Amino acid sequence: MNQNETDEHFMRMALKEAAQAFSEGEIPIGAVVVSQGRIIARAHNQTETLNDVTAHAEMLAITAAANELGGKYLTDCTLYVTVEPCVMCAGAMGWAQIGRMVYGVGEEKRGYKRFAPDALHPKATVTSGVLEDECKALMVEFFRQRR
């Protein structure tokens, strides 16, 4: 598989997490953390379920990945997330030193690029727009049903 195919494969796994969030009445954002070609953590938003504003998919996935690897730094990991992270999540990725982040659709209102474009680790790379239409469609449908 080339990098684009790999990114799409793992973004589909993040989309499965997002679909799970949708079915639980959570904002449908999903994340997976990949190390050496395998998923070591997966999560979806659980802010309503856990009554915790910090229970974003990325935060839960970072914690699970750190536990899996036995350390707080995720330098050699890639985090795939369906929607551009917020400032809190981008900050956590920076502190965890995540080496690469891939996201599906941008978030104009709350995304980190608008408020804290330097929050990620300085050596981190970012790829955006992977399966963007699918990621966006899930969010649009979720909020359409709520309004």
N, CA, C and O atoms as a GROMACS GRO file, in nm:
protein
  588
    1MET      N    1   0.084  -0.119   0.000
    1MET     CA    2   0.000   0.000   0.000
    1MET      C    3   0.088   0.125   0.000
    1MET      O    4   0.190   0.130   0.068
    2ASN      N    5   0.047   0.225  -0.077
    2ASN     CA    6   0.117   0.353  -0.072
    2ASN      C    7   0.061   0.435   0.044
    2ASN      O    8  -0.034   0.393   0.110
    3GLN      N    9   0.120   0.553   0.070
    3GLN     CA   10   0.080   0.633   0.186
    3GLN      C   11  -0.066   0.676   0.178
    3GLN      O   12  -0.136   0.675   0.280
    4ASN      N   13  -0.114   0.714   0.060
    4ASN     CA   14  -0.255   0.754   0.047
    4ASN      C   15  -0.348   0.639   0.081
    4ASN      O   16  -0.447   0.660   0.151
    5GLU      N   17  -0.319   0.520   0.033
    5GLU     CA   18  -0.402   0.403   0.063
    5GLU      C   19  -0.397   0.369   0.211
    5GLU      O   20  -0.499   0.335   0.271
    6THR      N   21  -0.278   0.379   0.270
    6THR     CA   22  -0.264   0.354   0.413
    6THR      C   23  -0.345   0.454   0.493
    6THR      O   24  -0.417   0.416   0.586
    7ASP      N   25  -0.334   0.582   0.457
    7ASP     CA   26  -0.410   0.685   0.528
    7ASP      C   27  -0.560   0.661   0.517
    7ASP      O   28  -0.633   0.675   0.615
    8GLU      N   29  -0.607   0.626   0.398
    8GLU     CA   30  -0.750   0.600   0.381
    8GLU      C   31  -0.794   0.478   0.463
    8GLU      O   32  -0.902   0.478   0.522
    9HIS      N   33  -0.711   0.375   0.466
    9HIS     CA   34  -0.743   0.254   0.543
    9HIS      C   35  -0.765   0.289   0.691
    9HIS      O   36  -0.866   0.253   0.750
   10PHE      N   37  -0.668   0.361   0.749
   10PHE     CA   38  -0.680   0.392   0.891
   10PHE      C   39  -0.787   0.497   0.919
   10PHE      O   40  -0.847   0.498   1.026
   11MET      N   41  -0.811   0.587   0.823
   11MET     CA   42  -0.920   0.684   0.842
   11MET      C   43  -1.054   0.611   0.841
   11MET      O   44  -1.147   0.652   0.912
   12ARG      N   45  -1.066   0.504   0.764
   12ARG     CA   46  -1.191   0.425   0.768
   12ARG      C   47  -1.211   0.364   0.907
   12ARG      O   48  -1.325   0.351   0.953
   13MET      N   49  -1.104   0.327   0.973
   13MET     CA   50  -1.114   0.274   1.109
   13MET      C   51  -1.159   0.386   1.204
   13MET      O   52  -1.240   0.363   1.294
   14ALA      N   53  -1.107   0.506   1.184
   14ALA     CA   54  -1.151   0.620   1.265
   14ALA      C   55  -1.298   0.651   1.238
   14ALA      O   56  -1.373   0.686   1.329
   15LEU      N   57  -1.340   0.638   1.112
   15LEU     CA   58  -1.481   0.659   1.077
   15LEU      C   59  -1.572   0.557   1.145
   15LEU      O   60  -1.684   0.590   1.182
   16LYS      N   61  -1.525   0.435   1.161
   16LYS     CA   62  -1.604   0.335   1.235
   16LYS      C   63  -1.624   0.379   1.380
   16LYS      O   64  -1.732   0.362   1.437
   17GLU      N   65  -1.519   0.435   1.438
   17GLU     CA   66  -1.532   0.488   1.575
   17GLU      C   67  -1.631   0.604   1.578
   17GLU      O   68  -1.713   0.615   1.669
   18ALA      N   69  -1.623   0.691   1.477
   18ALA     CA   70  -1.716   0.804   1.470
   18ALA      C   71  -1.860   0.757   1.457
   18ALA      O   72  -1.950   0.814   1.518
   19ALA      N   73  -1.881   0.652   1.378
   19ALA     CA   74  -2.016   0.595   1.363
   19ALA      C   75  -2.067   0.540   1.496
   19ALA      O   76  -2.185   0.550   1.527
   20GLN      N   77  -1.977   0.482   1.573
   20GLN     CA   78  -2.014   0.432   1.707
   20GLN      C   79  -2.058   0.549   1.795
   20GLN      O   80  -2.157   0.539   1.866
   21ALA      N   81  -1.983   0.658   1.790
   21ALA     CA   82  -2.021   0.777   1.867
   21ALA      C   83  -2.159   0.825   1.825
   21ALA      O   84  -2.244   0.856   1.909
   22PHE      N   85  -2.182   0.830   1.693
   22PHE     CA   86  -2.312   0.873   1.639
   22PHE      C   87  -2.424   0.788   1.699
   22PHE      O   88  -2.526   0.840   1.743
   23SER      N   89  -2.404   0.656   1.699
   23SER     CA   90  -2.508   0.565   1.749
   23SER      C   91  -2.532   0.581   1.898
   23SER      O   92  -2.638   0.543   1.948
   24GLU      N   93  -2.435   0.637   1.970
   24GLU     CA   94  -2.448   0.660   2.114
   24GLU      C   95  -2.497   0.801   2.146
   24GLU      O   96  -2.506   0.838   2.263
   25GLY      N   97  -2.528   0.880   2.041
   25GLY     CA   98  -2.574   1.016   2.063
   25GLY      C   99  -2.462   1.115   2.092
   25GLY      O  100  -2.487   1.226   2.139
   26GLU      N  101  -2.340   1.074   2.064
   26GLU     CA  102  -2.224   1.161   2.082
   26GLU      C  103  -2.190   1.229   1.950
   26GLU      O  104  -2.223   1.177   1.844
   27ILE      N  105  -2.126   1.345   1.956
   27ILE     CA  106  -2.078   1.407   1.833
   27ILE      C  107  -1.987   1.307   1.765
   27ILE      O  108  -1.893   1.257   1.827
   28PRO      N  109  -2.012   1.277   1.638
   28PRO     CA  110  -1.944   1.165   1.572
   28PRO      C  111  -1.801   1.195   1.526
   28PRO      O  112  -1.774   1.221   1.409
   29ILE      N  113  -1.712   1.188   1.623
   29ILE     CA  114  -1.570   1.202   1.593
   29ILE      C  115  -1.502   1.075   1.644
   29ILE      O  116  -1.525   1.031   1.757
   30GLY      N  117  -1.418   1.019   1.559
   30GLY     CA  118  -1.345   0.898   1.594
   30GLY      C  119  -1.197   0.916   1.571
   30GLY      O  120  -1.155   0.997   1.488
   31ALA      N  121  -1.117   0.839   1.645
   31ALA     CA  122  -0.972   0.847   1.633
   31ALA      C  123  -0.910   0.711   1.652
   31ALA      O  124  -0.959   0.627   1.727
   32VAL      N  125  -0.800   0.690   1.581
   32VAL     CA  126  -0.716   0.572   1.604
   32VAL      C  127  -0.570   0.617   1.607
   32VAL      O  128  -0.532   0.713   1.539
   33VAL      N  129  -0.491   0.548   1.687
   33VAL     CA  130  -0.347   0.574   1.692
   33VAL      C  131  -0.279   0.451   1.634
   33VAL      O  132  -0.307   0.338   1.673
   34VAL      N  133  -0.187   0.476   1.541
   34VAL     CA  134  -0.117   0.370   1.470
   34VAL      C  135   0.032   0.377   1.502
   34VAL      O  136   0.093   0.484   1.498
   35SER      N  137   0.088   0.262   1.533
   35SER     CA  138   0.232   0.249   1.556
   35SER      C  139   0.281   0.128   1.478
   35SER      O  140   0.227   0.019   1.490
   36GLN      N  141   0.383   0.148   1.398
   36GLN     CA  142   0.444   0.041   1.320
   36GLN      C  143   0.340  -0.037   1.240
   36GLN      O  144   0.345  -0.160   1.232
   37GLY      N  145   0.248   0.036   1.180
   37GLY     CA  146   0.152  -0.024   1.090
   37GLY      C  147   0.033  -0.092   1.154
   37GLY      O  148  -0.047  -0.155   1.085
   38ARG      N  149   0.019  -0.081   1.287
   38ARG     CA  150  -0.097  -0.143   1.351
   38ARG      C  151  -0.163  -0.046   1.448
   38ARG      O  152  -0.098   0.040   1.508
   39ILE      N  153  -0.293  -0.063   1.463
   39ILE     CA  154  -0.370   0.022   1.555
   39ILE      C  155  -0.339  -0.021   1.698
   39ILE      O  156  -0.355  -0.138   1.734
   40ILE      N  157  -0.294   0.075   1.777
   40ILE     CA  158  -0.266   0.046   1.919
   40ILE      C  159  -0.370   0.108   2.011
   40ILE      O  160  -0.375   0.077   2.130
   41ALA      N  161  -0.452   0.198   1.956
   41ALA     CA  162  -0.559   0.260   2.036
   41ALA      C  163  -0.667   0.310   1.943
   41ALA      O  164  -0.641   0.352   1.831
   42ARG      N  165  -0.789   0.304   1.992
   42ARG     CA  166  -0.904   0.357   1.917
   42ARG      C  167  -1.002   0.415   2.017
   42ARG      O  168  -1.015   0.366   2.130
   43ALA      N  169  -1.070   0.521   1.974
   43ALA     CA  170  -1.165   0.587   2.065
   43ALA      C  171  -1.261   0.673   1.984
   43ALA      O  172  -1.236   0.705   1.867
   44HIS      N  173  -1.370   0.709   2.048
   44HIS     CA  174  -1.465   0.803   1.991
   44HIS      C  175  -1.511   0.896   2.102
   44HIS      O  176  -1.491   0.868   2.221
   45ASN      N  177  -1.572   1.007   2.063
   45ASN     CA  178  -1.618   1.103   2.162
   45ASN      C  179  -1.708   1.035   2.264
   45ASN      O  180  -1.792   0.953   2.229
   46GLN      N  181  -1.688   1.070   2.391
   46GLN     CA  182  -1.770   1.017   2.499
   46GLN      C  183  -1.802   1.125   2.602
   46GLN      O  184  -1.817   1.096   2.721
   47THR      N  185  -1.811   1.248   2.557
   47THR     CA  186  -1.835   1.358   2.652
   47THR      C  187  -1.970   1.345   2.722
   47THR      O  188  -1.981   1.376   2.841
   48GLU      N  189  -2.071   1.300   2.650
   48GLU     CA  190  -2.205   1.281   2.711
   48GLU      C  191  -2.206   1.157   2.800
   48GLU      O  192  -2.255   1.161   2.912
   49THR      N  193  -2.153   1.049   2.748
   49THR     CA  194  -2.152   0.921   2.821
   49THR      C  195  -2.079   0.934   2.954
   49THR      O  196  -2.127   0.886   3.057
   50LEU      N  197  -1.963   0.998   2.952
   50LEU     CA  198  -1.880   1.010   3.072
   50LEU      C  199  -1.904   1.140   3.150
   50LEU      O  200  -1.847   1.161   3.256
   51ASN      N  201  -1.992   1.227   3.094
   51ASN     CA  202  -2.018   1.357   3.156
   51ASN      C  203  -1.886   1.430   3.182
   51ASN      O  204  -1.861   1.480   3.292
   52ASP      N  205  -1.802   1.433   3.078
   52ASP     CA  206  -1.667   1.486   3.089
   52ASP      C  207  -1.634   1.563   2.962
   52ASP      O  208  -1.623   1.504   2.855
   53VAL      N  209  -1.617   1.694   2.973
   53VAL     CA  210  -1.591   1.776   2.855
   53VAL      C  211  -1.457   1.745   2.791
   53VAL      O  212  -1.434   1.783   2.676
   54THR      N  213  -1.368   1.676   2.861
   54THR     CA  214  -1.238   1.642   2.803
   54THR      C  215  -1.238   1.506   2.734
   54THR      O  216  -1.135   1.465   2.681
   55ALA      N  217  -1.349   1.436   2.733
   55ALA     CA  218  -1.354   1.300   2.677
   55ALA      C  219  -1.370   1.301   2.525
   55ALA      O  220  -1.459   1.236   2.470
   56HIS      N  221  -1.283   1.377   2.459
   56HIS     CA  222  -1.281   1.380   2.314
   56HIS      C  223  -1.210   1.255   2.262
   56HIS      O  224  -1.128   1.196   2.333
   57ALA      N  225  -1.242   1.217   2.141
   57ALA     CA  226  -1.185   1.096   2.082
   57ALA      C  227  -1.032   1.098   2.088
   57ALA      O  228  -0.969   0.998   2.124
   58GLU      N  229  -0.973   1.212   2.054
   58GLU     CA  230  -0.827   1.221   2.052
   58GLU      C  231  -0.767   1.203   2.191
   58GLU      O  232  -0.668   1.132   2.206
   59MET      N  233  -0.827   1.265   2.291
   59MET     CA  234  -0.776   1.257   2.428
   59MET      C  235  -0.780   1.112   2.477
   59MET      O  236  -0.685   1.063   2.537
   60LEU      N  237  -0.891   1.046   2.451
   60LEU     CA  238  -0.906   0.907   2.494
   60LEU      C  239  -0.809   0.815   2.420
   60LEU      O  240  -0.753   0.723   2.478
   61ALA      N  241  -0.790   0.842   2.291
   61ALA     CA  242  -0.698   0.761   2.211
   61ALA      C  243  -0.553   0.782   2.255
   61ALA      O  244  -0.476   0.686   2.261
   62ILE      N  245  -0.516   0.905   2.285
   62ILE     CA  246  -0.379   0.933   2.332
   62ILE      C  247  -0.352   0.860   2.462
   62ILE      O  248  -0.246   0.799   2.478
   63THR      N  249  -0.446   0.866   2.555
   63THR     CA  250  -0.429   0.798   2.684
   63THR      C  251  -0.415   0.647   2.664
   63THR      O  252  -0.328   0.584   2.723
   64ALA      N  253  -0.501   0.591   2.580
   64ALA     CA  254  -0.496   0.446   2.555
   64ALA      C  255  -0.365   0.407   2.488
   64ALA      O  256  -0.307   0.304   2.521
   65ALA      N  257  -0.317   0.488   2.394
   65ALA     CA  258  -0.192   0.457   2.324
   65ALA      C  259  -0.074   0.464   2.420
   65ALA      O  260   0.014   0.378   2.416
   66ALA      N  261  -0.070   0.565   2.504
   66ALA     CA  262   0.038   0.577   2.602
   66ALA      C  263   0.039   0.456   2.696
   66ALA      O  264   0.145   0.404   2.730
   67ASN      N  265  -0.080   0.414   2.738
   67ASN     CA  266  -0.089   0.296   2.824
   67ASN      C  267  -0.041   0.171   2.750
   67ASN      O  268   0.028   0.087   2.808
   68GLU      N  269  -0.077   0.159   2.624
   68GLU     CA  270  -0.036   0.043   2.545
   68GLU      C  271   0.116   0.036   2.529
   68GLU      O  272   0.176  -0.070   2.537
   69LEU      N  273   0.177   0.153   2.505
   69LEU     CA  274   0.321   0.157   2.482
   69LEU      C  275   0.402   0.167   2.611
   69LEU      O  276   0.523   0.144   2.612
   70GLY      N  277   0.335   0.202   2.719
   70GLY     CA  278   0.405   0.212   2.847
   70GLY      C  279   0.487   0.339   2.862
   70GLY      O  280   0.584   0.341   2.937
   71GLY      N  281   0.449   0.443   2.793
   71GLY     CA  282   0.519   0.571   2.805
   71GLY      C  283   0.434   0.683   2.752
   71GLY      O  284   0.340   0.660   2.676
   72LYS      N  285   0.466   0.806   2.793
   72LYS     CA  286   0.382   0.919   2.758
   72LYS      C  287   0.411   0.979   2.622
   72LYS      O  288   0.330   1.056   2.570
   73TYR      N  289   0.524   0.946   2.561
   73TYR     CA  290   0.560   1.003   2.432
   73TYR      C  291   0.523   0.909   2.318
   73TYR      O  292   0.553   0.790   2.322
   74LEU      N  293   0.457   0.965   2.217
   74LEU     CA  294   0.408   0.888   2.103
   74LEU      C  295   0.475   0.936   1.975
   74LEU      O  296   0.411   0.951   1.871
   75THR      N  297   0.604   0.958   1.983
   75THR     CA  298   0.683   1.017   1.875
   75THR      C  299   0.670   0.941   1.744
   75THR      O  300   0.662   1.002   1.637
   76ASP      N  301   0.669   0.810   1.751
   76ASP     CA  302   0.664   0.727   1.629
   76ASP      C  303   0.524   0.686   1.591
   76ASP      O  304   0.505   0.591   1.514
   77CYS      N  305   0.424   0.756   1.643
   77CYS     CA  306   0.284   0.721   1.617
   77CYS      C  307   0.218   0.823   1.524
   77CYS      O  308   0.259   0.938   1.513
   78THR      N  309   0.113   0.774   1.458
   78THR     CA  310   0.027   0.860   1.378
   78THR      C  311  -0.113   0.854   1.439
   78THR      O  312  -0.166   0.746   1.465
   79LEU      N  313  -0.172   0.971   1.462
   79LEU     CA  314  -0.309   0.978   1.511
   79LEU      C  315  -0.398   1.016   1.393
   79LEU      O  316  -0.378   1.120   1.329
   80TYR      N  317  -0.495   0.932   1.365
   80TYR     CA  318  -0.596   0.957   1.262
   80TYR      C  319  -0.722   1.001   1.332
   80TYR      O  320  -0.768   0.935   1.426
   81VAL      N  321  -0.780   1.113   1.289
   81VAL     CA  322  -0.903   1.163   1.350
   81VAL      C  323  -0.992   1.219   1.240
   81VAL      O  324  -0.944   1.281   1.145
   82THR      N  325  -1.120   1.198   1.254
   82THR     CA  326  -1.214   1.233   1.147
   82THR      C  327  -1.233   1.383   1.130
   82THR      O  328  -1.265   1.429   1.020
   83VAL      N  329  -1.215   1.460   1.237
   83VAL     CA  330  -1.235   1.605   1.232
   83VAL      C  331  -1.112   1.675   1.290
   83VAL      O  332  -1.052   1.625   1.385
   84GLU      N  333  -1.076   1.788   1.233
   84GLU     CA  334  -0.964   1.867   1.283
   84GLU      C  335  -0.976   1.885   1.434
   84GLU      O  336  -1.081   1.925   1.483
   85PRO      N  337  -0.870   1.856   1.507
   85PRO     CA  338  -0.876   1.865   1.653
   85PRO      C  339  -0.896   2.008   1.704
   85PRO      O  340  -0.862   2.106   1.638
   86CYS      N  341  -0.953   2.016   1.823
   86CYS     CA  342  -0.966   2.143   1.893
   86CYS      C  343  -0.831   2.178   1.956
   86CYS      O  344  -0.735   2.101   1.949
   87VAL      N  345  -0.825   2.295   2.017
   87VAL     CA  346  -0.701   2.340   2.080
   87VAL      C  347  -0.658   2.244   2.192
   87VAL      O  348  -0.539   2.213   2.203
   88MET      N  349  -0.751   2.198   2.274
   88MET     CA  350  -0.718   2.107   2.383
   88MET      C  351  -0.651   1.981   2.330
   88MET      O  352  -0.547   1.938   2.380
   89CYS      N  353  -0.712   1.922   2.228
   89CYS     CA  354  -0.660   1.797   2.173
   89CYS      C  355  -0.527   1.818   2.102
   89CYS      O  356  -0.436   1.735   2.113
   90ALA      N  357  -0.514   1.928   2.029
   90ALA     CA  358  -0.388   1.958   1.962
   90ALA      C  359  -0.278   1.978   2.066
   90ALA      O  360  -0.164   1.934   2.046
   91GLY      N  361  -0.311   2.045   2.176
   91GLY     CA  362  -0.214   2.063   2.284
   91GLY      C  363  -0.169   1.930   2.342
   91GLY      O  364  -0.050   1.910   2.367
   92ALA      N  365  -0.263   1.841   2.364
   92ALA     CA  366  -0.229   1.708   2.416
   92ALA      C  367  -0.140   1.633   2.317
   92ALA      O  368  -0.047   1.563   2.357
   93MET      N  369  -0.170   1.646   2.188
   93MET     CA  370  -0.085   1.583   2.087
   93MET      C  371   0.056   1.640   2.091
   93MET      O  372   0.154   1.568   2.075
   94GLY      N  373   0.066   1.771   2.113
   94GLY     CA  374   0.197   1.834   2.125
   94GLY      C  375   0.274   1.781   2.244
   94GLY      O  376   0.392   1.748   2.233
   95TRP      N  377   0.208   1.773   2.359
   95TRP     CA  378   0.274   1.723   2.480
   95TRP      C  379   0.312   1.576   2.465
   95TRP      O  380   0.413   1.533   2.520
   96ALA      N  381   0.231   1.500   2.394
   96ALA     CA  382   0.261   1.357   2.371
   96ALA      C  383   0.365   1.338   2.260
   96ALA      O  384   0.413   1.227   2.237
   97GLN      N  385   0.399   1.447   2.194
   97GLN     CA  386   0.497   1.446   2.085
   97GLN      C  387   0.458   1.352   1.972
   97GLN      O  388   0.542   1.284   1.914
   98ILE      N  389   0.328   1.349   1.941
   98ILE     CA  390   0.282   1.266   1.830
   98ILE      C  391   0.353   1.311   1.703
   98ILE      O  392   0.358   1.429   1.671
   99GLY      N  393   0.408   1.214   1.633
   99GLY     CA  394   0.490   1.243   1.516
   99GLY      C  395   0.412   1.287   1.394
   99GLY      O  396   0.460   1.365   1.312
  100ARG      N  397   0.290   1.235   1.381
  100ARG     CA  398   0.211   1.266   1.262
  100ARG      C  399   0.063   1.263   1.299
  100ARG      O  400   0.018   1.179   1.377
  101MET      N  401  -0.011   1.357   1.241
  101MET     CA  402  -0.156   1.360   1.259
  101MET      C  403  -0.221   1.368   1.122
  101MET      O  404  -0.178   1.444   1.035
  102VAL      N  405  -0.326   1.289   1.106
  102VAL     CA  406  -0.402   1.287   0.981
  102VAL      C  407  -0.548   1.312   1.019
  102VAL      O  408  -0.603   1.243   1.105
  103TYR      N  409  -0.610   1.410   0.954
  103TYR     CA  410  -0.751   1.432   0.984
  103TYR      C  411  -0.832   1.442   0.855
  103TYR      O  412  -0.779   1.466   0.746
  104GLY      N  413  -0.963   1.422   0.872
  104GLY     CA  414  -1.053   1.420   0.758
  104GLY      C  415  -1.100   1.558   0.717
  104GLY      O  416  -1.060   1.610   0.612
  105VAL      N  417  -1.184   1.617   0.799
  105VAL     CA  418  -1.247   1.745   0.763
  105VAL      C  419  -1.202   1.854   0.860
  105VAL      O  420  -1.185   1.830   0.980
  106GLY      N  421  -1.184   1.973   0.807
  106GLY     CA  422  -1.147   2.087   0.890
  106GLY      C  423  -1.262   2.130   0.980
  106GLY      O  424  -1.378   2.097   0.955
  107GLU      N  425  -1.229   2.205   1.085
  107GLU     CA  426  -1.328   2.255   1.180
  107GLU      C  427  -1.307   2.406   1.194
  107GLU      O  428  -1.224   2.451   1.273
  108GLU      N  429  -1.382   2.483   1.117
  108GLU     CA  430  -1.362   2.628   1.111
  108GLU      C  431  -1.392   2.700   1.242
  108GLU      O  432  -1.327   2.799   1.275
  109LYS      N  433  -1.490   2.651   1.317
  109LYS     CA  434  -1.531   2.721   1.439
  109LYS      C  435  -1.439   2.695   1.558
  109LYS      O  436  -1.409   2.788   1.634
  110ARG      N  437  -1.395   2.571   1.576
  110ARG     CA  438  -1.320   2.534   1.697
  110ARG      C  439  -1.186   2.466   1.669
  110ARG      O  440  -1.119   2.424   1.763
  111GLY      N  441  -1.146   2.456   1.544
  111GLY     CA  442  -1.024   2.385   1.509
  111GLY      C  443  -0.898   2.453   1.559
  111GLY      O  444  -0.893   2.575   1.574
  112TYR      N  445  -0.796   2.373   1.584
  112TYR     CA  446  -0.670   2.425   1.638
  112TYR      C  447  -0.600   2.520   1.542
  112TYR      O  448  -0.531   2.612   1.587
  113LYS      N  449  -0.616   2.500   1.412
  113LYS     CA  450  -0.544   2.584   1.315
  113LYS      C  451  -0.585   2.731   1.329
  113LYS      O  452  -0.504   2.821   1.304
  114ARG      N  453  -0.708   2.755   1.368
  114ARG     CA  454  -0.756   2.893   1.383
  114ARG      C  455  -0.701   2.958   1.510
  114ARG      O  456  -0.661   3.075   1.507
  115PHE      N  457  -0.701   2.884   1.620
  115PHE     CA  458  -0.669   2.941   1.750
  115PHE      C  459  -0.528   2.912   1.800
  115PHE      O  460  -0.471   2.992   1.874
  116ALA      N  461  -0.471   2.799   1.761
  116ALA     CA  462  -0.339   2.760   1.813
  116ALA      C  463  -0.264   2.678   1.707
  116ALA      O  464  -0.240   2.559   1.727
  117PRO      N  465  -0.229   2.741   1.597
  117PRO     CA  466  -0.166   2.666   1.488
  117PRO      C  467  -0.030   2.604   1.523
  117PRO      O  468   0.018   2.517   1.452
  118ASP      N  469   0.030   2.648   1.632
  118ASP     CA  470   0.160   2.594   1.672
  118ASP      C  471   0.149   2.497   1.790
  118ASP      O  472   0.250   2.469   1.855
  119ALA      N  473   0.031   2.446   1.818
  119ALA     CA  474   0.011   2.360   1.935
  119ALA      C  475   0.078   2.223   1.921
  119ALA      O  476   0.120   2.165   2.020
  120LEU      N  477   0.086   2.172   1.801
  120LEU     CA  478   0.148   2.041   1.781
  120LEU      C  479   0.298   2.048   1.804
  120LEU      O  480   0.356   2.157   1.805
  121HIS      N  481   0.360   1.934   1.824
  121HIS     CA  482   0.505   1.928   1.839
  121HIS      C  483   0.570   1.986   1.714
  121HIS      O  484   0.522   1.962   1.603
  122PRO      N  485   0.679   2.062   1.728
  122PRO     CA  486   0.741   2.125   1.611
  122PRO      C  487   0.782   2.028   1.500
  122PRO      O  488   0.786   2.067   1.383
  123LYS      N  489   0.811   1.904   1.533
  123LYS     CA  490   0.852   1.806   1.432
  123LYS      C  491   0.734   1.728   1.374
  123LYS      O  492   0.752   1.649   1.281
  124ALA      N  493   0.615   1.750   1.426
  124ALA     CA  494   0.497   1.677   1.379
  124ALA      C  495   0.461   1.718   1.237
  124ALA      O  496   0.476   1.834   1.197
  125THR      N  497   0.414   1.622   1.162
  125THR     CA  498   0.362   1.650   1.029
  125THR      C  499   0.211   1.630   1.029
  125THR      O  500   0.158   1.552   1.108
  126VAL      N  501   0.143   1.701   0.940
  126VAL     CA  502  -0.003   1.696   0.934
  126VAL      C  503  -0.047   1.672   0.791
  126VAL      O  504   0.003   1.733   0.696
  127THR      N  505  -0.143   1.580   0.777
  127THR     CA  506  -0.208   1.556   0.649
  127THR      C  507  -0.357   1.578   0.673
  127THR      O  508  -0.415   1.522   0.766
  128SER      N  509  -0.419   1.660   0.588
  128SER     CA  510  -0.562   1.687   0.605
  128SER      C  511  -0.638   1.645   0.480
  128SER      O  512  -0.580   1.624   0.373
  129GLY      N  513  -0.770   1.635   0.495
  129GLY     CA  514  -0.856   1.607   0.381
  129GLY      C  515  -0.868   1.461   0.342
  129GLY      O  516  -0.918   1.430   0.234
  130VAL      N  517  -0.824   1.370   0.428
  130VAL     CA  518  -0.834   1.227   0.398
  130VAL      C  519  -0.978   1.181   0.424
  130VAL      O  520  -1.028   1.190   0.536
  131LEU      N  521  -1.042   1.131   0.320
  131LEU     CA  522  -1.184   1.091   0.325
  131LEU      C  523  -1.271   1.206   0.378
  131LEU      O  524  -1.364   1.185   0.456
  132GLU      N  525  -1.237   1.324   0.336
  132GLU     CA  526  -1.304   1.445   0.384
  132GLU      C  527  -1.456   1.439   0.366
  132GLU      O  528  -1.530   1.473   0.458
  133ASP      N  529  -1.502   1.397   0.248
  133ASP     CA  530  -1.646   1.396   0.222
  133ASP      C  531  -1.720   1.303   0.318
  133ASP      O  532  -1.827   1.339   0.368
  134GLU      N  533  -1.664   1.185   0.345
  134GLU     CA  534  -1.727   1.090   0.436
  134GLU      C  535  -1.729   1.145   0.579
  134GLU      O  536  -1.830   1.134   0.649
  135CYS      N  537  -1.617   1.204   0.621
  135CYS     CA  538  -1.609   1.261   0.755
  135CYS      C  539  -1.710   1.375   0.773
  135CYS      O  540  -1.777   1.384   0.875
  136LYS      N  541  -1.719   1.461   0.672
  136LYS     CA  542  -1.810   1.574   0.678
  136LYS      C  543  -1.955   1.528   0.678
  136LYS      O  544  -2.038   1.580   0.752
  137ALA      N  545  -1.986   1.429   0.594
  137ALA     CA  546  -2.125   1.380   0.582
  137ALA      C  547  -2.177   1.328   0.716
  137ALA      O  548  -2.293   1.352   0.750
  138LEU      N  549  -2.093   1.260   0.791
  138LEU     CA  550  -2.135   1.207   0.921
  138LEU      C  551  -2.168   1.321   1.017
  138LEU      O  552  -2.268   1.315   1.089
  139MET      N  553  -2.085   1.425   1.018
  139MET     CA  554  -2.110   1.540   1.105
  139MET      C  555  -2.238   1.614   1.062
  139MET      O  556  -2.321   1.650   1.146
  140VAL      N  557  -2.252   1.636   0.933
  140VAL     CA  558  -2.369   1.708   0.882
  140VAL      C  559  -2.497   1.632   0.918
  140VAL      O  560  -2.595   1.693   0.963
  141GLU      N  561  -2.497   1.502   0.899
  141GLU     CA  562  -2.616   1.422   0.930
  141GLU      C  563  -2.647   1.425   1.080
  141GLU      O  564  -2.764   1.437   1.118
  142PHE      N  565  -2.546   1.415   1.164
  142PHE     CA  566  -2.566   1.419   1.307
  142PHE      C  567  -2.636   1.549   1.349
  142PHE      O  568  -2.735   1.546   1.422
  143PHE      N  569  -2.584   1.662   1.303
  143PHE     CA  570  -2.641   1.790   1.343
  143PHE      C  571  -2.775   1.817   1.273
  143PHE      O  572  -2.860   1.886   1.329
  144ARG      N  573  -2.795   1.763   1.154
  144ARG     CA  574  -2.925   1.775   1.088
  144ARG      C  575  -3.033   1.708   1.171
  144ARG      O  576  -3.143   1.761   1.185
  145GLN      N  577  -3.002   1.591   1.226
  145GLN     CA  578  -3.099   1.518   1.309
  145GLN      C  579  -3.127   1.589   1.440
  145GLN      O  580  -3.235   1.573   1.497
  146ARG      N  581  -3.033   1.667   1.488
  146ARG     CA  582  -3.047   1.734   1.617
  146ARG      C  583  -3.127   1.865   1.606
  146ARG      O  584  -3.178   1.915   1.705
  147ARG      N  585  -3.138   1.918   1.483
  147ARG     CA  586  -3.201   2.050   1.467
  147ARG      C  587  -3.339   2.041   1.413
  147ARG      O  588  -3.404   2.143   1.395
   0.00000   0.00000   0.00000
